């Protein structure tokens, strides 16, 4: 079980890096770039949609939402570009995570919108 989780985490890391590379590719459609930025930003964000300390459902976003976002982004990226990005991600060794002001901005905007909606809902 532990080995499967380690393998899954390794795939996740490579796919997220491949999405990051695809985001910077000039021939990727804008919708795919937007989804890729959201997925990578959410994966690297220390803030979860559902906090992990909530039993059972706290990990739903990590085990369900994140893979679904990755699959959606992959489906929107042309196959030959995705193949190139995936191969580059597997060949490179990621020594440090990429830093993106755009990704940070997207995460902040999402949290402001969610906080506003929750505030209006409970007010």
C-alpha positions in Angstrom: 0.0 0.0 0.0 2.8 2.4 0.9 4.6 1.6 -2.3 1.5 2.4 -4.4 1.1 5.7 -2.6 4.8 6.6 -3.3 4.4 5.6 -7.0 1.2 7.7 -7.2 2.9 10.7 -5.6 5.8 10.4 -8.1 3.4 10.3 -11.1 1.6 13.3 -9.6 4.8 15.3 -9.3 5.8 14.6 -12.8 2.3 15.3 -14.2 2.2 18.6 -12.4 5.6 19.6 -13.7 4.5 18.5 -17.2 1.4 20.7 -16.8 3.7 23.6 -15.8 5.7 23.0 -18.9 2.6 22.8 -21.1 1.4 26.1 -19.6 4.5 27.8 -21.0 4.1 26.2 -24.4 3.0 28.7 -27.1 0.7 26.2 -28.9 -1.5 25.2 -25.9 -5.0 26.6 -26.1 -5.8 29.3 -23.6 -8.5 27.2 -21.8 -6.0 24.4 -21.2 -3.5 27.0 -19.9 -6.1 28.4 -17.5 -7.0 24.9 -16.2 -3.3 24.0 -15.9 -2.5 27.2 -13.9 -5.5 26.4 -11.6 -4.5 22.8 -11.1 -0.8 23.5 -10.5 -1.5 26.4 -8.2 -4.0 24.4 -6.2 -1.5 21.5 -5.9 1.3 23.7 -4.7 -0.9 25.9 -2.5 -0.7 25.3 1.3 -4.4 26.0 1.5 -6.8 23.2 0.7 -10.4 23.5 -0.4 -11.3 21.0 2.3 -8.8 21.2 5.2 -6.9 17.9 5.8 -7.6 17.9 9.5 -11.3 17.0 8.8 -11.5 13.2 9.0 -11.9 11.3 5.8 -13.3 14.1 3.6 -10.2 16.3 4.3 -8.2 14.3 1.8 -10.9 14.2 -0.9 -9.5 17.2 -2.7 -6.1 15.6 -2.8 -7.3 12.2 -4.0 -10.3 13.2 -6.2 -10.3 16.8 -7.2 -6.6 17.1 -8.1 -6.5 14.0 -10.3 -9.7 15.1 -12.0 -8.2 18.6 -12.7 -5.1 17.0 -14.1 -7.1 14.7 -16.4 -9.2 17.7 -17.6 -6.1 19.7 -18.3 -4.5 16.8 -20.2 -7.6 16.3 -22.3 -7.5 20.0 -23.4 -3.8 19.9 -24.3 -2.9 18.6 -27.8 -1.6 15.1 -27.6 1.8 15.8 -29.2 2.5 18.7 -27.0 1.4 16.8 -23.9 3.7 13.9 -24.9 6.7 16.3 -25.3 6.0 18.0 -21.9 5.5 14.7 -20.2 8.8 13.4 -21.6 10.7 16.5 -20.6 9.2 16.3 -17.1 10.3 12.7 -16.7 13.8 13.5 -18.0 14.5 16.5 -15.9 15.1 16.5 -12.2 13.0 19.1 -10.4 15.4 20.6 -7.9 13.0 23.3 -6.8 9.4 24.0 -7.4 8.6 26.7 -10.0 7.6 30.1 -8.6 4.8 32.0 -10.4 3.2 35.3 -9.5 0.3 34.4 -11.8 -0.3 31.1 -9.9 -0.2 32.9 -6.5 -2.6 35.6 -7.9 -5.0 32.9 -9.1 -5.0 31.1 -5.7 -5.5 34.4 -3.8 -8.4 35.4 -6.1 -10.1 32.0 -5.6 -9.8 32.3 -1.8 -11.2 35.9 -1.8 -14.2 34.7 -3.9 -14.8 31.7 -1.7 -14.5 33.8 1.5 -16.9 36.3 0.1 -19.4 33.6 -0.9 -19.2 32.0 2.5 -19.6 35.4 4.3 -22.7 36.1 2.2 -24.1 32.7 2.8 -23.8 32.8 6.6 -24.7 36.5 7.0 
